[in-house]
Each structure stands twice: as C-alpha cells, then as structure tokens.
C-alpha cells in the first residue's frame, strides 16, 4: 500500500494524528486493510496528506501500542493478525440506536402516579439553599450508616403523631427506596425463612424476595385482608402485609384481623410481620387507621415507610423501623454498610418535616387527590349498573369490579383503542390460575380533574355502549 486517502478536518477539536489513527483502526477492524498489509511509510503518508511526519508517527505509535500493527526493522509497519481475536461487532453506536416505539396514551390511569405539579419547588429550593449555605463540611462526610440521628428523630416524632408507631431513633434505618430497604432487611433476617404474601399483592416486593431466593407462598384474602387461618396452614414464618391500605385491593385491615395476625406472629419463635405502610397518608373517609406496629407488644412487626408517594419518587428516601430483637442482628451483620442517602438530602427532608412544610404539603395533596377522587367516582356513576367500586376510601386509586362476562383483557383493549391506559388485577395475582371477576384499577394522582372527567366519559362509551 503506497498511500491512504484520509479526509482530515482542520476545523474540529480532534487532533490530526487521532483522525489518522481512527481511520486506519476502523479500516483494520472492518477488514478493509487485511492482515499482513504494509502501511505507507511515515514519510510517504505525511507527504501525501500534507501533514508533518511527526503527526503520522504519533498515529502509528498509537496503533502499534494497541496491537493493530506490528513494526519490522528496516521494513516498516504491517497490519497485525487480529481476525481470530474475539471482538464485538457493532452495527452502530449504541447511543444512536433507535428506541423501540412505545405505545402512547392520551390518558394513563396508573395506580403508581404522583402529582409532581404540586411538588413544593419554592420551599425545596429555599431549604436546599439554606442547608448548603450553612457551610458545614460535615454534610459532605460519610455519616451514620443508619442515617443521621436528627433525621431519624424527626421521622420517629412524625410516625408517632401521624401513624401511632412506637419507636426510638436507634430503631430507624434510612435507605434509598424500599427496594434497598428490603434487600438490607433480607441480610438482617437471613435466608432461612419462608415469606407469605397477600394474593393479589404488591408485586415489586414479591419479585424482589423471589430474586433473593426466598421461599414464598401466596395467601388468599377476604374482605378483611390476609386470611390468618390460611396463613397458619403454611410453613411461612414471615408475613408481608399492607394493612392500612392493601395494595392493590384497597382493603383496610380491621382491628380484629390485626389482632389475629399479631397472635399468629406471637405463636412461634422467629416469626415476624413486615408492615408496608405505603400511601397510608391519603385517606378520604373516617380517621386514619393507626399502624399495626403500634399494637405490637412483643417486637414482631418490621415497619416500612417511604416519602416516594407523599413527596416525590425521585427523592428515593425510605425508612425501616426494626423491632428490638432484630437490632442486634443488624448491628452485627450490617452496621458497616454506609448509608445510601446523602446527608444533604437527609438534612433537607429533616427540616421539611420539623418546620411544618411536610404537614402542609400533605394537606394540600390530600385535598387535591380528594377532588380527583370525587370527580372520578361521579363520572363513573353510569357504569354502576354493570360494575361496583371498591378501595375508594384511601390511597390514590380505586377498583372497578365487573359483574357480567367481561374479561380484563377485553376491557383493557377497548380502553386502549380510545387512547386510555388502564390496569387489570391479573398483573397483581401470584396465582394466575385463581379465578375472579374482571377487575380494573384506575389511579388518578397524575391526571387533572378535567382529564379524569374526559377519560371517564370515554371509558363509559367504550365499555358500556360497545357491548
């Protein structure tokens, strides 16, 4: 090979030698310059490209160091044998790969929605600025593995006042989201346990424990929640429940069933209840139901909470209250693990709680969600001849139970044709063979009242008039 025609660009930041190196390397990788081919001499190529000889020498030296070419004394540079080496062939730059087209919807009734338009941006900006202006270098050092004491103390005070949870700051552990908290808990508990889950259930927790290689069993539910008699017939020694607002059915576990569940946990050494208090802040009828943990007299309840639903998902701030018997296990096994939440974020949320902003934000969002809740129920009234509503007293979603021969698949398909996304109960069932009436979940947190009314009218038309 006597010459290489390379279109060098002088108006870019990439040095000329890098352009020469990249051009030759690409041609070698693509087989355009085969093994054994001699490259032009540095003198010849520099003259052909009208660049300095040192520029070409730099390019060749880089190719030589990476093994694309070999140098033979008095003979020059030759392409090295790389055909037999394993390498990934990329058709295009991954960053430029087109994404698979996603189905777009005019309205999405996701039960996991949060109204981010109501996020207190001004307050958050103020607290963030003031926290950083304090000039405390300690904020940027590694903190307590459980989380900062002041923040844990603020959580204790809030939980006692709002949820009736009895705990000390030493029992509280802060982490980046419920997934992390559950993985940490699995390390505290050890793997020699069988977990019982409500069926239908919060699938994220169920899948996570399955991935962690735990034995799991589904337990059926009745109108009061997990059936304790059915639980007692299993080998489970840990029960995962959402008693304040069961996800996804919306059932609120009454006091009698809670006592039965606690008696089950007291019935054997090593039994525990994991109480996930997800979205318990939002209740629209009657007083908030105190947490199960507050009734626990023997250290059997592991309490989980999060700010993801009440503030914003991206905050990634959750907390776990360990009963006293498990604290020693945590101290022994997990105290060395650093906190996954920055001290800056902890300080901001601590002030958000202590200075009353959190309570005001909750009151605002409760009123907001209550208006959307009422608008949805009002618009759905024409459907009440063919379905019934449940789970509407708390949380940010409700359920429609269809009493005729409709299937969830057909109801979802008809809604999709109108550009509306709805969700079926089937996605939350552990035992897919379990038969039940077609049930659709409608979340309303991330839709405005106007959108809710328009979408509900479209649903009525496609579900009622197209039958």
C-alpha positions as CSV (number, residue, x, y, z in Angstrom):
1,X,0.0,0.0,0.0
2,X,1.5,3.2,-1.1
3,X,-1.0,5.8,0.2
4,X,-4.1,6.3,2.2
5,X,-6.7,8.9,1.3
6,X,-8.0,10.4,4.5
7,X,-10.3,13.4,4.7
8,X,-8.6,15.3,7.5
9,X,-10.6,18.1,9.2
10,X,-8.7,21.1,10.5
11,X,-11.8,22.8,11.9
12,X,-12.5,20.3,14.6
13,X,-11.0,19.8,18.1
14,X,-9.8,16.2,17.3
15,X,-6.0,16.3,16.6
16,X,-4.8,15.3,13.1
17,X,-2.9,12.3,14.5
18,X,-6.1,11.0,16.2
19,X,-8.0,11.3,12.9
20,X,-5.3,9.3,11.1
21,X,-5.2,6.7,13.9
22,X,-9.0,6.3,14.0
23,X,-9.3,6.0,10.2
24,X,-6.7,3.2,9.9
25,X,-8.0,1.4,13.0
26,X,-11.6,1.3,11.6
27,X,-10.4,0.0,8.3
28,X,-8.4,-2.7,10.0
29,X,-11.4,-3.7,12.2
30,X,-13.7,-3.8,9.2
31,X,-11.2,-5.9,7.1
32,X,-10.6,-3.2,4.6
33,X,-6.9,-3.3,5.4
34,X,-6.2,-7.0,5.7
35,X,-3.7,-8.9,7.9
36,X,-0.1,-8.6,6.6
37,X,-0.8,-5.5,4.5
38,X,2.0,-3.0,4.7
39,X,1.1,0.6,5.6
40,X,2.6,3.6,3.8
41,X,5.9,4.8,5.3
42,X,5.6,7.7,7.6
43,X,7.4,9.9,5.1
44,X,5.2,8.9,2.2
45,X,1.9,9.3,4.1
46,X,2.9,12.6,5.6
47,X,3.8,13.9,2.1
48,X,0.5,12.5,0.7
49,X,-1.7,14.0,3.4
50,X,0.4,17.2,3.6
51,X,1.0,16.9,7.4
52,X,4.2,16.7,9.4
53,X,5.9,13.4,9.7
54,X,5.7,13.5,13.5
55,X,1.9,13.6,13.1
56,X,1.9,10.3,11.2
57,X,4.4,8.8,13.6
58,X,2.1,9.6,16.6
59,X,-0.8,7.8,14.8
60,X,1.3,4.7,14.0
61,X,2.7,4.6,17.6
62,X,-0.8,4.5,18.9
63,X,-1.8,1.7,16.5
64,X,1.3,-0.2,17.5
65,X,0.7,0.2,21.2
66,X,-2.9,-1.2,20.8
67,X,-1.7,-4.1,18.7
68,X,-3.3,-3.2,15.4
69,X,0.0,-3.0,13.6
70,X,3.4,-4.5,14.0
71,X,6.8,-2.9,13.3
72,X,9.6,-4.8,11.4
73,X,13.0,-3.2,11.5
74,X,14.1,-1.8,8.1
75,X,10.8,-2.9,6.5
76,X,8.1,-0.7,8.1
77,X,4.6,-1.2,9.6
78,X,2.3,-4.2,8.9
79,X,-1.3,-5.0,9.9
80,X,-1.3,-7.5,12.8
81,X,-3.2,-10.7,12.8
82,X,-6.5,-9.9,14.6
83,X,-9.1,-11.9,12.6
84,X,-9.0,-14.7,15.2
85,X,-9.4,-12.4,18.1
86,X,-12.9,-12.2,19.7
87,X,-14.4,-8.8,19.3
88,X,-17.9,-7.4,19.3
89,X,-19.2,-6.1,16.0
90,X,-21.4,-3.1,16.4
91,X,-23.7,-2.1,13.6
92,X,-24.0,1.4,15.1
93,X,-23.1,3.5,18.0
94,X,-25.4,2.3,20.9
95,X,-26.1,5.9,21.8
96,X,-27.5,6.3,18.3
97,X,-29.6,3.1,18.3
98,X,-33.2,3.9,17.7
99,X,-35.5,3.1,20.6
100,X,-38.4,0.6,20.1
101,X,-41.5,2.6,19.5
102,X,-43.6,2.9,22.6
103,X,-47.4,3.0,22.8
104,X,-48.5,6.5,23.6
105,X,-51.7,7.2,25.5
106,X,-53.9,10.3,25.9
107,X,-54.7,9.3,29.5
108,X,-52.8,6.9,31.8
109,X,-54.7,5.8,34.9
110,X,-51.5,4.4,36.5
111,X,-52.1,3.4,40.2
112,X,-48.5,4.4,40.9
113,X,-48.9,8.0,39.8
114,X,-47.8,11.1,41.8
115,X,-48.8,14.7,41.0
116,X,-45.4,16.4,40.6
117,X,-47.0,19.7,39.7
118,X,-47.9,20.1,43.4
119,X,-44.3,19.5,44.5
120,X,-43.2,22.4,46.7
121,X,-40.5,23.6,44.5
122,X,-40.0,27.0,46.1
123,X,-39.8,25.6,49.6
124,X,-37.4,22.8,48.5
125,X,-35.2,25.4,46.8
126,X,-35.2,27.5,49.9
127,X,-34.3,24.6,52.2
128,X,-31.6,23.4,49.8
129,X,-30.0,26.8,49.5
130,X,-30.1,27.4,53.3
131,X,-28.7,23.9,54.0
132,X,-25.8,24.4,51.7
133,X,-25.2,28.0,52.9
134,X,-24.6,26.7,56.4
135,X,-21.1,25.9,55.2
136,X,-21.0,22.7,57.2
137,X,-18.2,20.5,55.8
138,X,-19.7,17.7,57.9
139,X,-22.6,17.5,55.5
140,X,-20.2,16.1,52.9
141,X,-18.5,13.4,55.1
142,X,-19.7,9.9,55.4
143,X,-22.4,9.8,58.0
144,X,-24.1,7.2,60.3
145,X,-24.8,4.0,58.5
146,X,-28.4,4.1,59.8
147,X,-28.9,7.7,58.7
148,X,-28.4,11.0,60.5
149,X,-29.7,11.0,64.1
150,X,-31.6,14.2,63.7
151,X,-33.4,12.9,60.7
152,X,-34.2,9.6,62.3
153,X,-35.5,11.5,65.3
154,X,-37.8,13.7,63.1
155,X,-39.2,10.5,61.5
156,X,-39.9,9.0,64.9
157,X,-41.8,12.1,66.0
158,X,-43.8,12.1,62.8
159,X,-44.6,8.4,62.9
160,X,-45.8,8.6,66.5
161,X,-48.1,11.6,65.8
162,X,-49.4,10.5,62.4
163,X,-49.3,6.7,62.5
164,X,-49.1,5.7,66.1
165,X,-45.7,4.0,65.6
166,X,-43.8,3.5,68.8
167,X,-40.0,3.6,68.2
168,X,-36.7,5.3,69.1
169,X,-34.3,6.8,66.6
170,X,-32.0,3.8,67.2
171,X,-34.6,1.5,65.6
172,X,-34.9,3.6,62.4
173,X,-32.7,2.9,59.4
174,X,-32.7,5.2,56.4
175,X,-32.2,4.0,52.8
176,X,-32.6,4.9,49.2
177,X,-36.0,3.4,48.4
178,X,-38.0,0.4,49.5
179,X,-36.1,-2.0,47.2
180,X,-32.9,-1.2,49.1
181,X,-34.6,-1.5,52.5
182,X,-35.9,-4.9,51.6
183,X,-32.5,-6.1,50.4
184,X,-31.0,-4.8,53.6
185,X,-33.7,-6.5,55.7
186,X,-33.0,-9.8,53.9
187,X,-29.4,-9.6,55.1
188,X,-30.6,-8.9,58.7
189,X,-33.1,-11.8,58.7
190,X,-31.0,-14.4,56.8
191,X,-32.3,-16.6,54.1
192,X,-33.8,-19.5,56.2
193,X,-37.3,-18.1,56.1
194,X,-40.5,-18.6,54.1
195,X,-42.4,-15.5,53.3
196,X,-46.2,-15.3,52.9
197,X,-47.7,-12.7,50.6
198,X,-51.2,-11.4,50.2
199,X,-52.7,-12.6,46.9
200,X,-53.1,-10.3,45.0
201,X,-50.0,-8.4,46.2
202,X,-47.5,-5.6,45.7
203,X,-45.5,-7.4,43.0
204,X,-42.4,-5.4,43.4
205,X,-41.7,-6.8,46.9
206,X,-42.8,-10.3,45.9
207,X,-40.4,-10.4,42.9
208,X,-37.6,-9.0,44.9
209,X,-37.8,-11.7,47.6
210,X,-38.1,-14.3,44.9
211,X,-34.9,-12.9,43.3
212,X,-33.2,-13.1,46.7
213,X,-34.0,-16.9,46.6
214,X,-36.6,-16.9,49.5
215,X,-39.3,-19.5,49.6
216,X,-42.6,-17.7,49.1
217,X,-46.2,-18.7,49.5
218,X,-49.4,-16.9,48.4
219,X,-52.1,-16.5,51.0
220,X,-55.7,-15.7,49.9
221,X,-57.6,-12.6,51.1
222,X,-61.1,-11.9,52.2
223,X,-62.9,-8.6,52.9
224,X,-60.6,-8.1,55.9
225,X,-57.3,-8.8,54.3
226,X,-54.9,-11.7,54.5
227,X,-56.7,-14.8,55.8
228,X,-54.8,-15.7,59.0
229,X,-56.2,-19.2,59.1
230,X,-54.9,-19.9,55.6
231,X,-51.6,-18.3,56.7
232,X,-51.4,-20.7,59.7
233,X,-51.7,-23.7,57.3
234,X,-48.5,-22.7,55.5
235,X,-44.8,-23.1,56.5
236,X,-44.4,-19.3,56.4
237,X,-42.7,-17.6,59.4
238,X,-42.8,-14.1,57.9
239,X,-45.9,-12.4,56.6
240,X,-45.7,-9.4,54.2
241,X,-48.8,-7.2,54.6
242,X,-50.1,-3.8,53.7
243,X,-52.8,-3.4,56.4
244,X,-53.5,0.3,56.3
245,X,-54.4,0.2,52.6
246,X,-53.8,-3.1,50.9
247,X,-52.2,-2.9,47.6
248,X,-53.8,-3.3,45.1
249,X,-57.3,-4.1,46.6
250,X,-57.5,-1.1,48.8
251,X,-58.8,-3.2,51.8
252,X,-58.2,-1.6,55.2
253,X,-57.5,-4.4,57.7
254,X,-59.9,-4.1,60.7
255,X,-58.7,-4.3,64.3
256,X,-59.9,-7.8,64.8
257,X,-57.9,-9.2,61.9
258,X,-54.8,-7.2,63.0
259,X,-55.0,-8.9,66.4
260,X,-55.3,-12.3,64.8
261,X,-52.2,-11.5,62.7
262,X,-50.3,-10.4,65.8
263,X,-51.3,-13.6,67.6
264,X,-50.0,-15.7,64.7
265,X,-46.7,-13.9,65.0
266,X,-46.6,-14.5,68.7
267,X,-47.3,-18.2,68.2
268,X,-43.7,-19.2,67.4
269,X,-40.2,-18.0,67.9
270,X,-38.7,-16.2,64.9
271,X,-42.0,-15.2,63.3
272,X,-42.3,-11.6,62.0
273,X,-44.7,-9.4,60.2
274,X,-43.4,-6.9,57.6
275,X,-45.8,-4.0,57.6
276,X,-45.5,-1.9,54.4
277,X,-47.3,1.4,55.1
278,X,-47.2,2.6,51.5
279,X,-49.5,5.5,50.7
280,X,-51.2,5.4,54.1
281,X,-51.1,9.3,54.2
282,X,-54.1,9.5,51.9
283,X,-57.4,8.7,53.4
284,X,-60.8,10.2,52.4
285,X,-63.3,8.7,54.8
286,X,-63.0,8.5,58.6
287,X,-59.9,8.8,60.7
288,X,-56.5,7.4,59.6
289,X,-56.0,3.9,60.8
290,X,-53.0,3.6,63.2
291,X,-50.2,1.4,62.1
292,X,-50.1,-2.3,63.0
293,X,-46.7,-1.6,64.6
294,X,-48.3,0.5,67.3
295,X,-50.3,-2.5,68.5
296,X,-47.2,-4.8,68.7
297,X,-46.2,-5.5,72.3
298,X,-43.6,-8.2,71.6
299,X,-41.3,-6.9,68.9
300,X,-42.8,-8.8,66.0
301,X,-43.5,-6.0,63.4
302,X,-41.0,-4.7,61.0
303,X,-42.3,-1.3,59.7
304,X,-41.6,0.1,56.3
305,X,-42.4,3.6,55.1
306,X,-41.4,5.9,52.2
307,X,-41.5,9.5,51.1
308,X,-41.8,8.5,47.4
309,X,-45.5,8.8,47.3
310,X,-46.0,11.7,49.6
311,X,-43.2,13.9,48.3
312,X,-41.7,12.6,45.0
313,X,-40.4,9.2,43.7
314,X,-37.0,10.7,42.8
315,X,-36.4,11.6,46.4
316,X,-35.5,7.9,46.9
317,X,-36.0,8.2,50.7
318,X,-37.4,5.3,52.7
319,X,-37.1,4.1,56.2
320,X,-37.4,0.9,58.2
321,X,-38.2,0.5,61.9
322,X,-36.7,-2.7,63.2
323,X,-38.1,-4.3,66.3
324,X,-35.7,-4.6,69.3
325,X,-35.0,-8.3,68.8
326,X,-33.6,-7.6,65.2
327,X,-31.4,-4.6,66.2
328,X,-28.7,-6.9,67.5
329,X,-28.6,-8.8,64.2
330,X,-28.4,-5.5,62.3
331,X,-25.6,-4.2,64.4
332,X,-23.6,-7.5,64.0
333,X,-24.2,-8.0,60.2
334,X,-24.9,-4.6,58.6
335,X,-23.6,-1.7,60.7
336,X,-20.5,-1.5,58.4
337,X,-22.7,-0.7,55.3
338,X,-22.7,3.0,54.6
339,X,-25.9,4.9,54.2
340,X,-27.2,5.2,50.7
341,X,-28.8,8.6,51.2
342,X,-26.7,11.8,51.2
343,X,-26.5,13.8,54.4
344,X,-27.6,16.8,52.4
345,X,-30.8,15.2,51.3
346,X,-31.5,13.9,54.8
347,X,-31.0,17.4,56.3
348,X,-33.3,19.0,53.7
349,X,-36.1,16.5,54.4
350,X,-35.5,16.7,58.2
351,X,-36.1,20.5,58.0
352,X,-39.1,19.9,55.7
353,X,-40.7,17.8,58.4
354,X,-39.6,19.8,61.5
355,X,-40.6,23.2,60.1
356,X,-44.1,22.1,59.2
357,X,-43.7,22.1,55.5
358,X,-44.4,18.4,55.2
359,X,-47.7,18.5,57.0
360,X,-48.8,21.5,54.9
361,X,-47.8,19.7,51.7
362,X,-49.7,16.6,52.8
363,X,-52.8,18.6,53.5
364,X,-52.6,20.2,50.1
365,X,-52.1,17.0,48.2
366,X,-54.9,15.2,50.2
367,X,-57.3,18.0,49.1
368,X,-56.0,17.8,45.5
369,X,-56.4,14.0,45.4
370,X,-59.8,14.1,47.1
371,X,-61.1,16.4,44.3
372,X,-59.8,14.0,41.7
373,X,-61.2,11.0,43.6
374,X,-64.6,12.6,43.8
375,X,-64.6,13.6,40.1
376,X,-63.7,10.1,39.0
377,X,-66.4,8.5,41.2
378,X,-69.0,11.0,40.0
379,X,-68.2,10.4,36.3
380,X,-68.3,6.6,36.8
381,X,-71.8,6.5,38.1
382,X,-73.3,5.4,34.7
383,X,-71.2,2.2,34.9
384,X,-72.6,1.2,38.3
385,X,-75.2,-1.0,36.7
386,X,-72.5,-3.2,35.3
387,X,-69.8,-2.9,37.9
388,X,-69.1,-1.9,41.5
389,X,-66.4,0.3,43.0
390,X,-64.1,-0.6,45.9
391,X,-61.0,0.7,47.5
392,X,-62.1,4.3,47.2
393,X,-61.7,5.4,50.8
394,X,-57.8,5.7,50.8
395,X,-54.8,5.8,48.5
396,X,-54.7,7.2,45.0
397,X,-56.5,4.5,43.1
398,X,-59.8,2.7,43.1
399,X,-61.1,-0.6,41.6
400,X,-63.9,-1.4,39.3
401,X,-65.3,-5.0,39.6
402,X,-67.3,-6.0,36.6
403,X,-70.2,-8.4,37.3
404,X,-71.0,-9.7,33.9
405,X,-68.9,-11.8,31.5
406,X,-66.3,-9.1,30.6
407,X,-62.6,-10.1,30.7
408,X,-59.9,-7.8,31.9
409,X,-58.1,-8.3,28.6
410,X,-61.1,-7.1,26.6
411,X,-61.7,-4.1,28.9
412,X,-58.1,-3.1,28.6
413,X,-58.2,-3.5,24.8
414,X,-61.3,-1.3,24.4
415,X,-59.8,1.4,26.6
416,X,-56.6,1.3,24.6
417,X,-58.5,1.9,21.4
418,X,-59.6,5.2,22.9
419,X,-56.0,6.1,23.9
420,X,-56.5,5.3,27.6
421,X,-54.3,3.0,29.6
422,X,-55.9,1.1,32.5
423,X,-54.6,-1.8,34.5
424,X,-56.0,-5.3,35.3
425,X,-55.9,-7.1,38.6
426,X,-54.3,-10.1,36.8
427,X,-51.0,-8.2,36.9
428,X,-51.0,-8.4,40.7
429,X,-52.0,-12.0,41.2
430,X,-49.4,-14.5,42.3
431,X,-51.6,-17.5,41.4
432,X,-52.6,-16.7,37.9
433,X,-54.9,-19.7,37.9
434,X,-57.1,-18.1,40.6
435,X,-60.4,-17.2,39.1
436,X,-62.2,-14.0,39.9
437,X,-64.3,-11.3,38.4
438,X,-62.7,-8.9,35.9
439,X,-61.2,-6.0,38.0
440,X,-59.7,-2.8,36.6
441,X,-57.5,-0.4,38.6
442,X,-57.9,3.3,38.0
443,X,-55.3,5.6,39.5
444,X,-56.0,9.3,39.5
445,X,-53.0,11.0,41.1
446,X,-51.3,12.2,37.9
447,X,-54.4,13.3,36.0
448,X,-56.2,16.6,36.4
449,X,-59.9,16.7,37.2
450,X,-60.6,17.8,33.6
451,X,-58.6,14.9,32.2
452,X,-60.3,12.5,34.6
453,X,-63.8,13.6,33.5
454,X,-62.9,13.3,29.8
455,X,-61.2,10.0,30.1
456,X,-64.0,8.5,32.3
457,X,-66.6,9.5,29.7
458,X,-64.6,7.8,27.0
459,X,-64.3,4.7,29.2
460,X,-68.1,4.6,29.7
461,X,-68.7,4.9,26.0
462,X,-66.3,2.1,25.0
463,X,-67.2,-0.2,27.9
464,X,-71.0,0.3,28.1
465,X,-72.1,1.3,24.6
466,X,-69.8,-1.1,22.6
467,X,-71.1,-4.2,24.4
